[in-house]
Amino acid sequence: EVPGQIRRAVMFVDLASFTPLAEAMGDLRAAQVLDRFATIVRRAVQRCHGRIVKQIGDGFMIVFPECFSAVSCGLELELRSSTEPQFPAVRIGLHWGPLLYREGDYVGSNVNIAARLADEAQRHQFLVTAAVRSRAKNYEGVEWVRVGKRRLKGLTTEVEIFAAKAVEPSELERVRDPVCGMEMSAREVTARLSLDGNEHSFCSDDCLKKYVKAPEKYPA
C-alpha cells in the first residue's frame, strides 16, 4: 500500500430523481425534500458509526471503518427512504479498499469505484463490490444478488457487482409520480389519471397538469 493509505468502506448515496423533482416542484420544495433526506442520512450514519465526508447537491459521501456497519447503514437508508411519506427513491454504491486522506477528504481509485457504483444503481438499488460482499457475507438478513461484471464509467477494468437486499423487505407498496419521481403509498396519492389503459398516480395537481399537457415528456 502507498504510505498514508488507510482501508475503509466508502459509500455514495443520492436521490434517484432529484433533478426532475426540482424542475417539477421548484427550488423551495426540492430543498425541503433534501433537508428530509439529510436528516435520514445523518441519523443512519450516526447509528452505524460512519462519518459523512461531504455533501454535494443531493449526494453524500460516507466512510466506515468496516463493511458490516456500512452494509447496515445502506439497508437502513433504503428502508427509511422507502417508508418516508412522498419521497423519492435512493441509489447507493459501496466499496472497500485503501483510500488516501488529504485535507479533510478521501481520494483515490477506490473512491471513484464507489461513486461510479452509485451512478450505476437503479432506483432502490444498493450496489456493492465483491470486496464488500467478501467481508460482509456472513451479515444476517442480507441477500447478495449477483449483478455481474460491469465496466463502470471512467474505469479501465471490469468490476464484479452485487446488489445487497434485505431478506424481509418492506411490504409497503408504493407508486411513482411520473413527473417529479416522488414515491407514495396509495393513501398519499393526490390525483390519478387513466390513459391508454394505464393508471398514473400524482403527488399534486400541478404534476397532473404537467403530465396532461405533455405526456410524451414523461415516459413510464
Residue pairs with C-beta under 8 A, 6 or more apart in sequence:
1 98
2 98
2 100
4 100
4 101
5 98
5 99
5 100
5 108
6 98
6 99
6 101
7 96
7 97
7 98
7 99
8 63
8 64
8 65
8 96
8 97
8 99
8 106
9 63
9 64
9 65
9 66
9 67
9 69
9 70
9 94
9 95
9 96
9 132
10 61
10 62
10 63
10 64
10 94
10 95
10 96
10 97
10 99
10 106
10 110
10 111
10 114
11 50
11 60
11 61
11 62
11 63
11 64
11 70
11 73
11 74
11 92
11 93
11 94
11 114
12 59
12 60
12 61
12 62
12 92
12 93
12 114
12 115
12 117
12 118
13 41
13 59
13 60
13 62
13 74
13 77
13 90
13 91
13 92
13 93
13 118
14 57
14 58
14 59
14 60
14 90
14 91
14 118
15 21
15 33
15 34
15 37
15 58
15 88
15 89
15 90
15 91
16 88
16 89
16 90
16 91
16 122
16 123
16 124
16 181
17 88
17 89
17 123
17 180
17 181
17 182
18 30
18 33
18 34
18 57
18 58
18 88
18 181
20 179
20 180
20 181
21 30
21 33
21 88
21 180
21 181
21 182
22 30
23 180
24 179
24 180
24 206
24 207
24 210
25 33
25 180
25 204
25 206
33 87
33 88
34 58
36 84
36 87
37 58
37 81
37 87
37 90
38 55
38 60
40 77
40 80
40 81
40 84
41 52
41 60
41 62
41 77
42 52
43 80
44 73
44 76
44 77
44 80
45 51
45 52
45 62
45 73
47 73
47 76
48 64
48 69
48 70
48 72
48 73
48 76
49 64
49 65
49 69
50 62
50 63
50 64
50 69
50 70
50 73
51 62
51 63
51 64
52 60
52 61
52 62
53 61
53 62
53 63
53 104
53 105
53 106
54 60
54 61
54 105
55 61
59 118
61 106
61 111
61 114
61 115
62 70
62 73
63 99
63 106
64 70
64 73
66 135
67 94
67 96
67 132
67 135
67 136
68 135
68 136
68 139
70 94
70 96
70 132
70 136
71 94
71 128
71 132
71 136
71 139
71 142
71 164
72 139
74 92
74 94
74 126
74 128
74 164
75 126
75 141
75 142
75 164
75 166
77 90
77 92
78 90
78 92
78 124
78 126
78 166
79 166
79 170
81 87
81 88
81 89
81 90
82 89
82 124
82 170
82 172
82 174
82 183
83 170
83 172
85 184
85 185
85 188
86 182
86 183
86 184
86 188
86 203
87 182
87 183
88 180
88 181
88 182
88 183
89 123
89 124
89 176
89 181
89 183
90 124
91 118
91 119
91 121
91 122
91 123
91 125
92 118
92 121
92 125
92 126
92 127
93 113
93 114
93 115
93 116
93 117
93 118
93 119
93 120
93 121
93 127
93 128
94 114
94 117
94 126
94 127
94 128
94 129
94 132
94 164
95 110
95 113
95 114
95 117
95 128
95 129
95 131
95 132
96 110
96 129
96 131
96 132
96 135
97 110
97 113
97 131
98 108
98 110
99 106
99 107
99 108
99 110
99 111
100 106
100 107
100 108
109 155
112 154
112 155
113 129
113 152
113 155
113 159
116 152
116 153
116 154
116 155
117 127
117 128
117 129
117 152
117 159
117 161
118 127
119 152
119 153
120 127
120 150
120 152
120 161
121 127
125 163
126 163
126 164
126 165
127 147
127 161
127 162
127 163
127 164
128 136
128 144
128 161
128 162
128 163
128 164
129 159
129 160
129 161
129 162
130 159
130 160
130 161
130 162
132 162
132 164
133 144
133 162
133 164
136 142
137 144
141 166
141 167
141 168
142 164
142 165
142 166
142 167
143 164
143 165
143 166
143 167
144 162
144 163
144 164
145 162
145 163
145 164
145 165
146 161
146 162
147 161
147 162
147 163
148 160
148 161
149 158
149 159
149 160
149 161
150 158
150 159
150 161
151 157
151 158
151 159
152 159
172 185
173 185
173 186
174 183
174 184
174 185
175 183
175 184
175 185
175 186
175 189
175 201
176 182
176 183
176 184
176 201
177 183
177 184
177 201
177 202
177 203
177 207
178 200
178 202
178 211
178 218
178 219
178 220
179 202
179 207
179 208
179 210
179 211
179 218
180 203
180 207
182 203
182 207
184 201
184 203
188 203
189 201
189 202
189 203
190 202
190 203
190 204
190 205
190 208
191 201
191 202
191 204
191 205
191 207
191 208
192 199
192 200
192 201
192 202
193 199
193 200
193 202
193 208
193 211
193 212
194 200
195 215
198 220
200 211
202 208
202 211
210 218
211 218
